[in-house]
Amino acid sequence: MKQNNNNEACCITQCDVPMDQNYWDTRWEKKETGWDIGYPSPALVHYMDGIADKNTAILIPGCGNAYEAEYLLQQGFTNITLIDIVPLAVERLKQKFEKQSNIHIICEDFFEHKGTYDLVLEQTFFSAIPPFKRKEYATKMHELLKDKGRIVGVLFDKQFNNPYPPFGGCPCEYRPIFENQFEIKTMEACYNSIPPRQGSEVFIHFIKK
């Protein structure tokens, strides 16, 4: 885990772009989807391979093309929910998974979602929301998870200093956001990031208190 050598809080860039459905619609229509790596995150694949209970209730918010969901289905998981705010993305997912009864696809703002889950998989969603909503993100995750439910995924350990996504950060910023509501089981350098992100991600495993 990287430390802040100056023992000062890292600066989080404030967002001055409206991060609404129209914004994300435009990104998809223009094919400005740089977050899409084209396959499931290796770090998440490694974690998913260790889940024994195939009935685990799994949520993937801001799922995009949902490569992790494809992998879960291939491994026999039976209770997967996908959320994305972009109608185009959701329509494509419904076509992709039209014959799959083990997956539920919702076009919705994550912060309005109602449900109960054992596990949330985090892959680029946190970096897509405005930094001022990060505490709200943590609270919403706590609300959606069952007792001892988990958030597992990767976060950027890098500052982008842009007023638009992706929004970066570092563990020194993330820990205060989550530690009151979650046990920080793991938040450390991700050893199996995709090559373009090597050295710029942390793997997280948080457990609801």
N, C-alpha and C positions, 0 to 999 in steps of 0.2 A: 504494500500500500504506500502511495506517495504521501509524504508529509509536507506541510507548509513550513518551510524553513524559517520564515519570519514570524511564525506563531500568530499570524493575523488571518482573519477570515478572508477567504477568496472573494473577489468581486463577481457577482452574478449580473450579467447584462440584463437590463430591463427591456421588455418587449414593447415596441411602439407600433406594432402591426396588429390589426384585429385578427385573432386566431379563431375565426368562426368557420362554419361549414363552407361558405363561399370561398374563403381562402384556400381550403384544402381541395375543394372542387377544382379550382383553377390550377393548383399544382398537379393534380391528376390529369386534367385535360391537356396540359402542356407537357405531360410526361416528365415533370420535374420531381422525380421520386428517387433521389439519390440514396435514401435510406434503404432501398430495396436491394438486397444482396443476391437475390435469385435462388436462394436455398435456405434451409433452416440454419440458424446460428449454431456453430459447433459447440459452444458452451452450453446452450440449451439442450442440444441433442445428448450430450454427455450426461446432463442431469436427468433428462427424460428416460434415458436408458436404465436409470436406477430406481424408477418408480414401479413398485410391484403391483399395486392396486390399480387395475385398468379401469375401475369405475370412479376413480378420483374425479371430482368436479373441477374442471379446469376452465379458467377465463383467460382470454388473450385480448386485451384492449388495444385499440388503435392497430388492428391486426394487419391492415394492408392486404397483401396477397397471401398471407397466412400459410407460409411454408411450414412453420412449426405444427400447425393443425394437420397438414397433410402427413407429416411424419408421425404424429400421434395416432392418426387413423391407421396407418400402416402397421403400427405396433399394437393395435387392438384396443385402444382407448375408446370408451363408450359415452363419455359425458363432457363434451367440449362446447364452449360458448365463445363466439367471436363477436366483437363490437368494432364498428368503424363508423365515423361520422359522415363519410363520403358515399353518396348513393351509387356512384359509378363503381367504386371498389366493392360495395356490398352486392350489387347486381352481378358482377363477375364471380364473386364467391358463391353466390346462389347457383349460378350455372355450373361452376366447377364441382360443387358438392351436392348437386341436385338429387343424387341417388344415395346420399349418406344420411341415415337416420340418427347417427350418433353425434351430429354436429348441429348447433343452433346458431343462426346468423342474424345479427340485429344491426340495423342502421340507427344509431343513437349517439348522443353525447354521453361519454363515459360518466360524467358527473351527475347525470340524471338516471343512471342505470339502477335497477333493483334486482337483487339476486343474492345467492349464498354459495360460496365456493371454498374448496379445500386449497386451491393453488391458483395463483395468478402468475402468468409468464410475462415478463417485462422485456421487450425487445424494441428499442427506439421510441416507445410511446412517451416515456418520461422526458426525453429530450425534445419532444415535439410540443409540449405544453409550456405556456409562459412561466418563467421562474416564480412569479408572484403567486402562482397557483400550486406550488409544490407542497405546501402544508395541507392544502385542501385535497390534493392527490393522496397524501398519506392517510388522512382522515377517511377519505372515501374507500381506500383499500381496506382499512381497518373495519369499516362498516360492512363491506361485501364478504369478508373472509369469515369462515367458521372459527370457532375456538381452536387455537393453535394452527390456524391456516397460514400459508406461506406466500411470500412474494419471492420469486426466483428469476434472475435474469442478468443483464449487463447494463451498466450505466457508463457514460463517458467520463474519463479522467483526463479532461482536456478542456480548455477554455476556447470558445470560438469568437467571443466578443462581437457578435452580430445581433441586430435587433429582430432577427427572424430565426426560425429553426434551421439546424439543430442548436439547442441550447446546451452548453457543456457545464462543467463543474468539477468538483473533486470531493473525495471522501470527507474532508474537513467541513464541507457545506452540507453533505447528505446526512451525516450522522445526526446532527441536531434536529433535522426534519423528521426522522423516523424513530429515534431511540426512546421517546416517551411512550409510543404505542406498540413498538415491535422490539423483540430481542434481535440484536444484530449478530446473527450466528456467523455470517461470512460477509466481508466487504474487503476484497483484496484484489491485487492485480490479476487480470484474466490471462491465463497462460495459453488459452486456445482461441483467442480472437481470430477473426479473419485477417489475412495479411495486411490489408490497408489500415486496419485499426490496431495492429500490434502495438502494445505499449501505451494505448490511449483508452483502455476500458478497465473497469473493475467488475468482478463477478459479485453479485449480491444474493444472499439468502437470509431473508427476514422472517421471523415467526411472530404472529400476533400474540400480544400479551393478554 
